[in-house]
Amino acid sequence: QVQLVESGGGLVQAGGSLTLSCAASRSISSIHAMNWYRQAPGKQRELVAVVTSNNSTNYADSVKGRFTISRDNAKNTVHLQMNSLKPEDTAVYYCNAQFWGPIRYNYWGQGTQVTVSS
């Protein structure tokens, strides 16, 4: 069981930057994967970035080179640094904690809105 709270969303012009934060209610060092998803109106939820417990990272092609995910285990926090933002990045961004095993468990934050104006 873990509670997740996102922050840092807002309105930014195209080409700008935002940093999202996800604060967890417990240690995240043993959580197998911390992820950021996003969902835009009329579209399916999309996996944006992954950081595993051993700090392996992966990104959606649409954000590769622009976004960076990182863990701060000491502060039980995950960040998503977003640079060179585009209008198509507009979405609700969700923090996700995933536990791997015979059954995978997912926990979700409430989401934070990111709006990029052209």
N, C-alpha and C positions, 0 to 999 in steps of 0.2 A: 504494500500500500504506500502510495506517495501522492502528495498533492503538488500541483504545478501551477505557478502563477506567472503569466507573461506580462511584460511591460515594454515600453519603448516605441510602440506604434504611433503613427500620426500621419500628417500630411507633409509631403515633400515634393519639390519640383523635380522634373526629369533631370538626371545627371547628378542628383544629390545623394546623400548617404543617410542611413539610419542604422542604429544598433538595437536589436531586440534582445531582451534578457528573459530567462526562464529560471525562476527561483523554486527550488525543490524543498520539500518539508523534511527531508532526510538526506543522509549521505548518498551521493550519486556515484561514488567510486565503484560500487559493485553492480550498478545498473548496466545491463549489457549494451544497450544503445540508447542514446538520447538523440532525438530527431526534431527537425522542424518540417511541418507540413503547411501547405496553404490551400485555400479554396476561394476561387473567384466566382462571382455570380454566373450560374449556368454551366459551370465546369465541375468536373470531378476533383476531389481532394488529391493533391499532388505532393509527393515526397520531394522536399527541396534539398535537405542536407541531413547527413548522418554523422555522428561521432560515436565510436564504440568505446568500451571500457579500456581498451588499450590504445586509444587515440587514433585509430584508423578513421579516415574521413572519406565521404563520398558526396557528390553533388549532382543534382539534375543538370542535364546539358544546358538548359535554359539559363542557369545562374552560374555555371562554372566560370571561374575567373573573375567574378564580380562579388560573390558572397563567400564568407568564411565562417565556419562553425567552430566553436572552441568550448572546452570544458574548463571550469575553475572548480576543481574538486574540493578545495579548502573552503570555498564559499557556497558549495552546493548549487552552483549556478552554471547554466549554459548560455552562451551568447551566439547571436547571428549578426555578423557585421555585413551590411548590405551597401555596396558601392555602385556607382553608375546606374542608379535606379531608372527603370523604364516604366511607362504607363502600364504595360502588361504585367508588371510585378504587383499591381494593385490586387489585394486579396486580404482575407482574414488569415493570419498566421497563427498556427497552433504548435505548442510544445508537446512532445510525446516522449514518454519513457517506456521502454520495451524490455521485458524480461524474457529471455530465451530458455526453452526447455521442451519437454514433451508437449506442453501447451504453452503458447506464447501469450503473455499478458501485456496489455497496453493501458497506460494511464494518460489522460489528456488535460491540458490546461483549458482555460475558458476562451482563449483566442484574443488577439489584438489586431486591430484594423490598421493596415498600411495602405495609404492612398498616394499615388504618384501622379501629379498633374503634368500635362504636356505644355 
